[in-house]
Amino acid sequence: MKTVGLAMLFGLCCLFGIRIAAKKTERMHTVKLLQRDLQMFSERIASGCGSLAEITSKYGIRFSGSLDRYLDALSGGETEENAAACAAAAFRKGSAEGDGMLLFLSGLSASGRADLPKRVNALAAALNRAEDEAEDNAKQAKAIRVTGALIGAGIVILLL
C-alpha cells in the first residue's frame, strides 16, 4: 500500500511539472498559429481575394479568433478603437502578439489595400519578437518538466 502511495505521489509531482510546462509552451503554439494565419492573410490580400469579411469566412483565417471578434464588434456598432481593443484583449496584456494585433487591427477597416502590406509587415515583426520570447519560455518548460520529476523522486526517496 505504501508503494502505491509513493508511486501516486511521484506521478502527481510529474503531473504538476507537465501542467506548468504546458502553460509555458501554449504561447509558442499561439504565436506559430498567428504567423501561419498572417502568411495566409498576406497571400490572399496580395491576390486580391475579396473583402476582409470574405477572406475570414471563406479561407478560415482567424488570427486565433481576433479577426472574428473584431468584425463582430464592428457589426455590433462598436467604434474602430473599441473593436480593436476587444479583439486584442484575448492575448496577455502587454505581450508582443497582443500589442501587434492591436496595432494591426486599429484602423484596419478604413485602410485601403495599399496600406495592408505595411500593417502585415508590422504585425510580422511583432510576432517575430513574440516568437523569441515564447522560445525562451519553451526552454524553461523543459526544465520545469524535469524538475517536477526530480522533486517527485526526491520526495519518494525521503519517504522510503
N, C-alpha and C positions, 0 to 999 in steps of 0.2 A: 504494500500500500504506500509505503514511504517512497518507493522508487517511482510509482505512478505520479505522486505529488511533485516530486523533484522534476520529472520529465515535463509535467504540465507547467511548472514554474519556469523551466528553461524555454519551453515553447512560447510562453507568454512574453518573456523578455525579448525573444526573437521577433515576435509579432509586433511589439511596440517599436522596435527598431525598423522593421519593414514599413509600418504605417507612417512613421515620421519621415522616413526616406521617400515614401510615395508622395507626400505633400510637397517635398522639396523638388521632385522631378516633374510634378504636374505642370509647373510653369514652363518647363522646357517643351513639353508636348503642345501646350497652348501657343507658344511662340512659333514653333515649327508649323502648326496649322495656320496661323496668321500669315506667315511667309508664303505658304503654298497658295492660300486664298488671294493674297496680294499679287502673286505672279499670274494667276488665272485672271484676275480682275484687269491687270495691266494688258494682258493679251487680248481680252475681249474689247477693251476700250480702244486699243490700237487698231483692231479690225473693224471698228465702227458698229458693233453689235448693239443696237437699240439704246433705250434709256436705262437709268440706274435701276429702276424697279424691274425692268425686263431682265437685266443681267442677273440680278439676285434671284429672281424666281426661276428663270429658265436654266441657268447654269449652276445654281446651288452655291453661289459664292456668298458666304455669310459673315466672315470675319468673326467667328465664334459667337454669332448672334448679334453682334453690334450693329451691323447694317440693317437687320430686321427691326431692332429696337429704334434705330434712328428713323427709318421710314415710317414705322408705326406712330412714333411721336409726332412726326411732321404731319401725317394724315389726321392725327388726333387734334391738331390745332396748336401744337406747341411751337414756340419760336425756334429758329435755327440753332441758337446758342443752347437752349434748354434741351433740344433733341440730341445734340452732340454730347452734352454733359450726361444725359441719361444713357446714351449708348456706351460711353466710355466708363461709366460707373461700374460696369461688370468686372473691370480689371482692378487690381490692387492700386489704391490711391498713391500717386507719386511714382508709379512704375513707368519704365520707359515705354512699354507697349500701351499702357493707358494714356500717357501723355501724347504718344504718337497718334493713337486713334482719335483723341480729342482734336488734335491739330488737323488731322486728315478730314474729319467729318465737319469741322467748323466751316460753314460756308460752302459745303460740297454741292448742295442742290442749286446754288446760284452760280456756281462756276461753270465755265464752258469746257469743251473738250480740249482746248489748247492748254488750259490750266491743270488738267488732270495729271499729266506726266510729272509736273513739279510736285504735286501732292503725293503721288506714288513714290517718288524718289525720297521725299522727306519721311514718309512712313517706313520705307525700306531701311533708311539709316537708323531710325528709332528701333526698328525690330532687330537690326544687327546688334545694337547696344544691348537690347533686352536678351538676345541670344547669348552674348558674352556673359551677362550676369547670371542667366539661367544655367549655363555650363558650369560656372563656379558652384552654384547650389547643387547641381547634379553630382559634382565631385564630392561635395560634403555628404551627400546622401549615401554614397558607397561607404564612407567611413562610419556613418550612423548605423547602417545595417550591421556592419561587422561589430561595432561597439555593443549593439543590443545582444548579439550572440555571446560576446565575451563577458558581458555583465551577467547574463544568464548562466554561463558556465561557471563564473566566479561564485555566484550565489549558491549554485548547486554544490560546488566543492566545499564551500564553507559549511553548508548544512549536512554534509556527509560526515 
